[in-house]
Amino acid sequence: MSFAETFKALADPCRREILQLLKNGKLSAGEIGSHFNMTGATISYHLNVLKKADLVWETKVKNFVYYELNTSVVDEILLWLTDLRGGKNNEEEL
């Protein structure tokens, strides 16, 4: 995983919204697209950026492609950010 690719993927609000949708479980590309007012090609582009950053996994079942959140990458980012803060937790700063 490249942090550069991950942060590039997270920089876009549409991709962040896709990740929010996927936190509830896997969805097909069509189900994801139904939440947005954009073309299927644009949704596909955003999904490819998320895949390249390893933030989502793709599973093909017959004629459908399903996407799900890769929480291990999210955990890595959180660990890195916590380390960057010096291991402080939120309660210490309040």
Backbone torsions as a table, in degrees:
resi	resn	phi	psi	omega
1	MET	NA	136.4	176.6
2	SER	-106.1	124.3	178.0
3	PHE	-60.1	-34.9	179.3
4	ALA	-60.0	-46.4	178.4
5	GLU	-64.7	-39.6	-178.6
6	THR	-64.6	-49.0	-178.7
7	PHE	-68.7	-32.0	174.5
8	LYS	-62.2	-43.8	180.0
9	ALA	-65.2	-38.9	-178.4
10	LEU	-76.2	-14.4	-177.2
11	ALA	-68.9	-23.5	-175.7
12	ASP	-92.5	127.7	-178.7
13	PRO	-62.5	-32.4	178.1
14	CYS	-64.3	-43.9	179.8
15	ARG	-67.6	-35.6	176.0
16	ARG	-64.7	-37.1	177.9
17	GLU	-67.6	-37.9	175.7
18	ILE	-60.3	-43.5	178.4
19	LEU	-62.8	-38.8	176.9
20	GLN	-61.4	-41.0	177.8
21	LEU	-62.7	-40.2	-175.4
22	LEU	-77.3	-12.7	179.1
23	LYS	-67.3	-18.3	178.6
24	ASN	-90.4	-0.9	179.4
25	GLY	131.7	173.3	-175.5
26	LYS	-69.8	147.8	179.5
27	LEU	-138.0	151.8	174.0
28	SER	-78.3	163.4	178.3
29	ALA	-58.6	-39.6	178.9
30	GLY	-65.3	-39.4	177.7
31	GLU	-64.9	-40.1	177.6
32	ILE	-64.5	-46.7	-178.3
33	GLY	-61.6	-27.9	-178.7
34	SER	-67.6	-14.4	179.4
35	HIS	-89.7	-2.2	-174.9
36	PHE	-128.8	156.6	175.6
37	ASN	-103.7	68.2	179.0
38	MET	-149.9	166.4	-176.3
39	THR	-71.4	160.2	175.3
40	GLY	-60.3	-34.8	179.2
41	ALA	-65.0	-38.0	179.1
42	THR	-68.7	-42.1	176.4
43	ILE	-61.0	-43.4	178.7
44	SER	-59.8	-41.3	177.4
45	TYR	-59.3	-49.0	-179.2
46	HIS	-62.7	-40.4	178.4
47	LEU	-64.8	-37.6	177.4
48	ASN	-65.6	-38.1	176.6
49	VAL	-63.8	-42.6	178.8
50	LEU	-65.4	-37.5	176.8
51	LYS	-66.3	-43.7	-179.5
52	LYS	-60.5	-32.4	178.8
53	ALA	-86.0	2.2	-178.5
54	ASP	62.3	22.7	178.2
55	LEU	-83.1	-21.0	176.3
56	VAL	-133.9	153.0	173.0
57	TRP	-107.9	150.8	180.0
58	GLU	-116.3	133.1	176.2
59	THR	-129.2	128.8	179.0
60	LYS	-100.0	128.1	177.2
61	VAL	-131.0	109.5	-175.9
62	LYS	53.3	-117.6	-177.2
63	ASN	-94.7	8.6	-175.6
64	PHE	-116.2	149.4	174.1
65	VAL	-117.0	124.7	-179.9
66	TYR	-109.2	145.7	-179.9
67	TYR	-121.2	143.2	174.8
68	GLU	-141.9	154.4	-177.4
69	LEU	-70.1	133.5	174.6
70	ASN	-93.9	94.6	-174.7
71	THR	-70.8	-20.1	-180.0
72	SER	-65.4	-34.5	177.3
73	VAL	-69.9	-39.8	177.1
74	VAL	-61.1	-42.7	178.1
75	ASP	-61.6	-41.3	178.4
76	GLU	-62.1	-42.3	179.2
77	ILE	-63.7	-45.5	179.9
78	LEU	-62.5	-40.5	178.2
79	LEU	-62.5	-44.3	179.4
80	TRP	-63.6	-44.2	179.9
81	LEU	-64.8	-38.8	177.4
82	THR	-63.6	-42.9	177.8
83	ASP	-63.9	-38.6	179.0
84	LEU	-61.5	-37.0	178.6
85	ARG	-75.4	-5.9	-178.6
86	GLY	86.4	19.8	176.5
87	GLY	78.9	6.2	178.7
88	LYS	-68.3	143.6	173.2
89	ASN	-103.5	168.0	-174.4
90	ASN	-62.5	-31.8	-176.9
91	GLU	-65.8	-32.5	-179.3
92	GLU	-66.4	-29.2	-176.5
93	GLU	-87.6	-12.6	-177.9
94	LEU	-81.5	NA	NA
